[in-house]
Structures are given as structure tokens and as C-alpha cells.
Amino acid sequence: MFIPGTNVPIGAVHAQQAAEDDEAAFLVLLTDGDSGTSAHSKGLHSNMAFTEFAVLEFARFKRSGRTVYRLAWNNQSLGPLEQSELSDARARATAEIKLLNEASEAEARRRQEEWLARHVRVEMGSEVVQVGTFKKEQRHFESVTVDGVTDRVGVGEGAARASKLAERAIPLPEPHELNQSSEFLPEVRSWQGSWTTSSGSRALVVPDSLTWWTIPTAWVIAELEARASERWTLIDVSADKGLYSGGDARLEAGPVSLRYLFGRES
């Protein structure tokens, strides 16, 4: 037996689960909508022997509107941060930026040294000059030669001149700086899903657009179909109900979570 309109196999299903006004209504278990806060499938039993079991679950979630902060430097970002996380994140980011700046400067200095070794030569020199009518003296200087072009500087000034030439050829990088911005994220209410087996649980990929207060029937059926293609058989369904309100919620009561138990033979 299969869910009407799908390829999802199920056990023996009570006839009352087939709804007249919604072919997928039995999926959302509204059979006990006026009593209690939870509902359970009726008659969804199977006498098949299964060796593997898994649960497909869908649940509403709500994230209240809030201000979040983003810490970033260059193209790297820590992403959105709550106020309580901001101080620790700023300290971590500042430490990381300090290390990044030190590494960037060290690399630039290394390249400058290589450039100096290839292009610049600093040498001591001297010459005898006439001082007055009867006196001569020897004067010392340093010559800085860059790619064959020589310039004279005072003694002890050659290294400083060479360093300036190297920094002009290979500038030090601009230091990375921490930027902080904030934005208000509006309230978000939607559905999320998970698939849990003996090997663990994984989140389902949520469709682009879901309406918060109605069951995401198309998504549910698509996931059920996917499980059926993997030889899983639906053997039980349950749901939790609750009251939800808001401008987009119609002040209604309805399922806030849906669970589908599957079985499969190894």
C-alpha cells in the first residue's frame, strides 16, 4: 500500500486517514486536532520485519529579531555575532590580525633584502681635496650604486639610503585593520528538517521559501519520496501541536513538529 499520489510504501492504513478535502492531510495528523497537544497516527501499522529504523522530522523554529555585529578585516570575516560573543570575538580577531600583520611585514622585509642583494651595492670611498692654499685633506664617503648608477652620501648614511630605496621598490603592506559593523536581523520563522539513522543525524536542505504557519506539504512529500527510493517503508507518524501567533500566523493552533518513523530490511 502506498500514500495516495506518491510512491511511498506504508503499512496497513486505517481508512479514516484518507481525507476528503486534502489528499495529504493524513500526513500532518490533524485527526485529533481538538484534543491535547499531540497527535499520533491511527492504524499505521505493519507486520513486516525490519532490521533498520530511521526518523524523518520536521519542526517549526523561530528566531527573534535582533541586532548582530560583524567583525571583519580585508575579505576575512567572523560572521554575525551576538552581543555576548562580541568581546571574546574582538579579542580573538585582534590577536589574529596582529599575527597576520607581523607575518605580512616579515615577508615584505625578506623580499626587500633579496632586492637589495640583487640591485644595490654600498661601498666606502675616499678622496683627497684641497683645503685652502697650502693644505690638503682626505675625505671619506659612502657610494650607493643602484643598477649601475652611483650616488655619494655621508659616512654611515649608505645603509639608510639603501633601505629607503628597497621600501620604494617593495612597499610594506598596508596593515590589516579590524572593522566592526552591525545590522538588525528581522524575526525569522520557518521550518527545519532532519533525517536520523543509527549512523547519525543530518539536517535537510530547506526549500527557498516556506510559509511558517502551514505544513510544508510539498517538502514533506519530496522527502518521503526520497526515502522510498532508498527502500524505506513508512511505519509510524506522530506530531506535536501548539498555539502560535503573530501578524503572519493567523492566531492558529496546529502541528509544530512532524515525525515519520521508517523501517527497512538490511
N, C-alpha and C positions, 0 to 999 in steps of 0.2 A: 504494500500500500504506500502511496506517495502523498505528500502535501499537494492539494489541488493547485494545478497550474505550475508545478515545479517538478524537478527530478529528485527531490529529497525523500528518501525512503524513511518510513516511520513504522512503529509497531501498530497494534490494533488500536484504532482511534474511536473514541465514543462519538456517536453520530451527532450529538449536540454541539460538538466543537466546530462543525461547519456552519459558519454564519451566513445569514441570508443577505445582509447588506454589505458585507465586506469579506471577500474570499480569503483574506489573510488575517481576519480578526482573531482566529483561534491562536495565531502566533503571539499575540500580545496579551492573551489570557485575561480578557475582560469579563469572564464568566461569573466572577464573584466580586464585581466592582462595588457593590453596595455594602459589603460586609468585611470588616477587618482592614488591615494594612498590607496584606499579602494575598496572593492568589497562587493556585497550583493547577497544573493541567489535570484534566479529568480523563481517566481511562487511557492515558497514553502509555500503554504497557506493551512489552514484547516478551515472548518466551524464547527468544534467540539467546544463545550463549556467547557472550563477548569476553574477550581477554584484554582489551584495551578500552579505556574510557577517557573522555575529554569534555571540557566545558567551554561553550561559546557564550560570552557575556557582553551585554550592552548596558551602559549606565549613563544617566544624566550627570553632568557636572556643571558647577557654577564657579566663576572667578569674578570676584567683585572688582569694580572699577578702582584703580589705584595709580599712584604716581610711581614710576620706576626710573631708575638712573642708569645711564650707560657710561662706562669708563672706557676710553679708547686712546690709542696712540697710533699714528700713521694708519695703516689698514688693519691693525690688530684690535680686537675688541673683546672685552669681558662679557659683553651682552647685557641684558637687563638685570638690574639688581634691586632687591627690596631695600628699604631704609636700614633695616637691621644688618644687612650684609655689606652696606656701603663702606663703613670704616675699615673692616678687615680687607675688603677688596682693594680699597685705595692703597693700603699699606703694601699689599702684595704687588700691586701694579707698579707702585713707586720703586720697590726693590727690583722688580724685573726691568723697568726702564733704566735704572742705574747700571745694572749689569749689561744691558743692551748698548747703552751709550759708551761704556768702558770698552766693550768688545769692538764697537764700530771705530772708536778713536784709535785703538791699538792696531787695527787692521790698516787704517789710513797712515799711521806713523810708519808701519812696516813698508808700505808702498812708497812713502816719501824717502825712506832710507835707500830703497832699491833705486829710485830715480836719481838720488844724489850720487850713488856709486857709479851709475852709467853716464851721467851728464855733467857732473861738477867736479872740479879739482881746485883745492885750496893749497897754496904754496907760500912759503916765506921768501921774501926777496929783500934786497938792499941796493943802495946806490950812493955814490959819493957826490955831494953837492957843494958848490962854492958858497961860503958864508963870509960875506964881507970881501975886502980886497986881498987879504993875505991868508985867509983861513978856509979850510975845507972840513967837512964832517960827513960821516957815513950815516945814512938814514935807513931805517928798516920799515918794511911794509908787508902786507899780505896781498897776493893776487888771487882773485877768484875767476876761474875760467869756466864758462858755461858753453858747451858745444863749440869750442874753439874761440870764443870771444872773451877777452880778458879785461878785468876791471880791477883797479887797485883800491884797497881800503886800508885803514889803520891796523896796526898790530893788535890782534885779539878780536878784530871785527869780522874776520872771514867766515867763521862758523855761523854767526848770527845772520850774515848776508846769505849764506848758503841755505839756511833753514827757511828764510823768507822766500827764497826762490822755489824751494820744494813745496811750501804751502800754497804758493801761487799756482804751481803746476798741478798739485794734487791737494785740493782744499780739504780741510777736515769736514766731516759730515755734520749737517745740522742736528743738534741734539733732539732726541725724541722727547716729546712732552705729553703729559697726561691731560686729557681733555674730558670734562665731565658735562653731560647734558641730561636733561630729564624730560619726560613726557608722560602724559596721562593716558593710561590704557583703559578703554571703556569696559564695562561689565561684559563678560562673555559667558553665554550659556549654550551648551550644545550636548552632544553625545560622544562617548568614547567606548571603545570595544576592546576585548581581549580574547585570546584563544589559549587555553591552558591544557597541557597534556602532562604525562608523567615525566617528560623531559624538561618541563619548564613552561613559562608563560611569555607571550609576546603580545605587544599592542597591535591592534588592527589599524590599517590605513583609513583615516576618516575621509569621507567624501568632502568635496569643496564646500558644499552648502547643505546644512541640515536645519530643520525647524525644531526649536527646543521643546515645544510642548506637545508635539505629535510624535508617534513612534516612527523611526526611520525605516519604514517597511521595505523600501527598495534595497536599502543597505543590508537589512537583516536577511532578506531572501537571497541576495547575491552571496552573502557569506555562507548561508545554509547550502546553497548550490555548490559552492566551492568545497565544502566539507563532504558533500555527497560524491563529488568527483574523486575524492580520496578514499572512498568506500566506507565512510562513516554513516551510521544509522542513528536517526534521532529517536531517543527512548524516553526522554522526560523534559518537561518545560516548566519553569516557575518564574514568578515575578514578584517584586516588591512594589507597593504602591505608596503614594504620598500626595500631599497637597502642595501645589506650587503656585506662586502668584507673581504678578508683575505686569507692566504695560503690554508685554507680548505673550502673556501666559494665560489669559482668559480666566484667571482665578479658578482653575480646574483641579480636580484630583485625578490621578492616573498613574500608570506604571513609571517608576523611576529607575528600575533596573530589570533586565530580562536575562534569564539563564537557560541555556539549551544543553542538556546532557546528551552526549553521543557515545555510542559503543561501536567497537569494530573487532572483528576476528583477526588475529595475527596471521 
